[in-house]
Amino acid sequence: MSFLLPLAVVSLSAGCTTFTDDNAAARVNDIEIDHDDLADLAEFVAVANSQLPSGTDATQARNAASIWVQTTALQEFFEDEGIEVPEDLVVAATEQLNGLPEFGELSTSAQTLLVDFISILQYLPSIDADGSLLATAADAADIYIDPRIGSFTSDAGVIPLG
């Protein structure tokens, strides 16, 4: 599963908002993920991606937030542009993830997010020759990260504050 996090460090840029909802860990436009769902996602990513050095809970939360933000921004962009990920990639991603420990224990929304992440990651090269689509999607999105998790940067995804 070493392919789960490469997209999480791809260069992005987007505006930030000043929402005050304490329950939202992150928000892309009007879609948000709460802290509990982000914690579940972070735990799964850490277990599934055992080739990465283990990090703190905060590092794992930032990695999961990066995956969530990037996937959600691309989904929103795809919807606006009428782009659909081919079904065979979605099926392949689902089969791949179903074989991993603890995938079945995730919430339905976290399972769907990871399937979408993998299928989008595999689809991007066929429609994004110059590698700019992710940055374009992020630029078009209104992105918020709870400051207790970190901040969003264009060159590293979600990073610690300071």
C-alpha positions in Angstrom: 0.0 0.0 0.0 2.9 2.4 -0.4 0.8 4.0 -3.1 -1.6 5.5 -0.6 0.4 8.6 0.3 2.3 9.7 -2.9 -0.6 12.0 -3.9 -0.6 13.4 -0.4 2.6 15.3 -1.0 1.9 16.5 -4.6 2.0 20.2 -5.0 -1.4 21.9 -4.4 -2.6 25.4 -3.9 -5.9 26.6 -2.6 -7.5 29.3 -0.5 -8.3 28.8 3.1 -11.5 29.8 4.9 -12.2 30.8 8.4 -15.0 28.4 9.5 -15.4 27.9 13.2 -17.1 24.5 13.3 -15.1 22.7 16.0 -16.3 19.3 14.7 -14.9 19.6 11.2 -11.4 18.3 10.9 -11.2 19.4 7.3 -13.5 20.9 4.7 -13.5 21.1 0.9 -16.1 23.5 -0.3 -19.2 22.3 1.6 -18.1 18.8 2.2 -16.4 18.0 5.6 -14.9 15.2 7.5 -15.2 15.1 11.3 -12.4 14.2 13.7 -13.7 10.7 14.4 -13.8 9.7 10.7 -10.4 11.3 10.1 -8.9 9.3 13.1 -10.4 6.1 11.6 -8.9 6.9 8.2 -5.6 7.8 9.7 -5.4 4.5 11.6 -6.2 2.5 8.5 -3.6 4.4 6.4 -0.9 3.8 9.0 -1.7 0.1 9.3 -2.1 -0.5 5.5 0.9 1.5 4.6 3.3 -0.3 6.9 6.3 0.5 4.7 6.2 4.1 6.0 8.0 4.9 9.2 5.5 5.0 12.0 4.7 8.5 13.0 2.8 10.3 15.7 -0.9 10.4 15.8 -0.7 14.0 14.6 1.5 13.0 11.6 -1.0 10.2 10.7 -3.9 12.7 11.0 -2.1 15.1 8.6 -1.4 12.3 6.1 -5.1 11.2 6.2 -6.2 14.8 5.9 -4.0 15.3 2.9 -5.5 12.2 1.2 -9.1 13.3 2.1 -8.6 16.9 0.9 -6.9 15.9 -2.4 -9.5 13.2 -3.2 -12.4 15.5 -2.3 -11.0 18.4 -4.3 -10.5 16.2 -7.4 -14.0 14.6 -7.0 -15.6 18.1 -6.9 -13.5 19.2 -9.9 -14.4 16.0 -11.9 -18.1 16.5 -11.1 -18.0 20.1 -12.3 -16.1 19.1 -15.5 -18.2 16.0 -16.2 -15.2 13.7 -15.8 -15.8 10.1 -14.7 -13.3 7.6 -13.4 -13.7 4.4 -15.4 -15.7 1.7 -13.6 -12.9 -0.9 -14.1 -10.5 1.2 -12.0 -13.1 1.5 -9.3 -13.7 -2.2 -9.3 -9.9 -2.9 -9.2 -9.4 -0.5 -6.3 -12.3 -2.0 -4.4 -10.8 -5.5 -4.8 -7.4 -4.4 -3.8 -8.6 -2.7 -0.7 -10.9 -5.5 0.4 -7.9 -7.7 0.8 -6.2 -5.4 3.3 -6.4 -5.7 7.1 -9.1 -3.7 8.8 -10.6 -2.2 5.6 -14.0 -3.8 6.4 -14.0 -2.2 9.8 -13.9 1.3 8.4 -17.0 3.4 8.0 -18.7 3.2 4.6 -17.6 6.8 3.9 -14.0 6.0 4.7 -14.1 2.9 2.5 -15.6 4.9 -0.4 -13.0 7.6 0.0 -10.1 5.1 -0.2 -11.6 3.4 -3.2 -12.0 6.8 -4.9 -8.5 7.8 -3.9 -6.9 4.7 -5.4 -9.0 4.8 -8.6 -8.4 8.5 -9.1 -4.7 8.1 -8.5 -4.6 5.4 -11.1 -6.7 7.4 -13.6 -4.9 10.8 -13.3 -1.9 9.9 -15.6 -4.3 9.1 -18.5 -6.0 12.5 -18.4 -3.3 14.8 -16.9 -0.3 14.8 -19.2 1.4 17.9 -17.6 0.5 17.0 -14.0 -1.4 20.1 -13.3 -4.9 18.8 -12.7 -4.5 18.3 -9.0 -3.3 21.9 -8.5 -6.2 23.1 -10.7 -8.7 21.2 -8.6 -7.2 22.5 -5.4 -7.2 26.1 -6.8 -10.9 25.8 -7.6 -11.8 24.5 -4.1 -12.3 26.3 -0.8 -10.1 24.2 1.6 -10.1 24.4 5.4 -8.0 22.4 7.8 -8.6 22.5 11.6 -5.6 24.3 12.9 -5.2 21.6 15.6 -4.3 19.3 12.8 -2.1 21.7 10.8 -2.4 23.9 7.8 -2.6 23.3 4.1 0.3 24.2 1.8 0.6 24.1 -1.9 3.8 22.1 -1.8 3.3 19.6 1.0 -0.4 19.0 1.7 -1.3 19.2 5.4 1.7 20.2 7.6 2.1 21.1 11.2 1.6 24.7 12.3 4.6 26.7 13.1 
